[in-house]
Amino acid sequence: LRDFLLVYNRMTELCFRHCVCNLNYRLLTGREESCLDSCAARLVRANHRLMGAYVGLVPAMLQRRAAEYGAPAGPSGLPASSEPAPGPAQP
């Protein structure tokens, strides 16, 4: 959630600085509004492409990391552990 909010705040600040040039009026002009719409759409599309690439690369990175440590990968892609998971003991 924190990362999402940081990206959202950066996007908002970047588009605002790029598009809004006159702070003397309460409402946006049509030009400012269309600029903000296209700026936000451009950044959202770029973010989606980056996340798609990241999701595609993560499994390979986890497998490579598991191979480097010499441990077989567990179901989550992380190295399997011989220790039981923390939590209440099973009867």
N, C-alpha and C positions, 0 to 999 in steps of 0.2 A: 504494500500500500504506500509505503514511504517513497519507493522508487517511482511509482506511478505519479504521485503528487509532485515530486521533483521534476519529472519530465513535463507534466502539465504546466507547472509554474514557469519553467524555462520557455516552453512553447508560447505561453501567453505573453511573457515579457518580450520575447523576440518579435512576435507578430505586432504587438502594440507599438514597440519602438520603430518598427519598419513602416507601419501603416498610418498611425495617428500622428498628425503633424500640428494640429491646432487644438489646444485645450481650452479655448475661450467659449466653447459651446457645450451644452449638456449632452446633446445627442450627436451621434456619429453622422457624418455626411454619407451620401450614397457611395462615393468613391472610397472612403475609409472602410465602410462596411464590406464592400465587395473585395477590397484588398485583404481585410482580415479573414474573410471566408476562404479566399484562395490560399492564403498563407497557412491557415490552420489545416486545410485539406491536404496541402502539399506535405506538411510535416507529419500528419497522421499517416498518409500513404508511405512515406519514408520509414516511419516507425514500424508499420506493419511489415514492410519488406525486411527490415533489420531483424525483427522478432522471428519471422519465418526462416531466415538464414540461421539465426541462433538456435532455433528449435531443431533444425536439420543437422547442425554440427554437434550439439550436446551429446548425443549417444556415442558418436565416434570419439569425442574427447574423453568421455568417461571410460570407454573400453581401453583406450590408449593408456590412461592413467592407471587403470586396474592392471594392465599388462606390465607397466613400469614397476609397480609394487609387487608383482609376482603373485597376486592373489586372484582367484577366480571372481568374476563379477557376479553380484547378487541380482535378484530380480529388479531392483531399482536402478541397476547400472553401477552401483557403488560396490567397492570390494566387499566380499562376504566376510563376516566376522564369526569367529568361533565362540564368542561370548554371547550369552543370552541377552535378549533385548531388555532394557530397564523397564520396570513396571511391577505390578503385583505378580507374585509367584503363582504358577499354574498348579492346580491340585493333581 
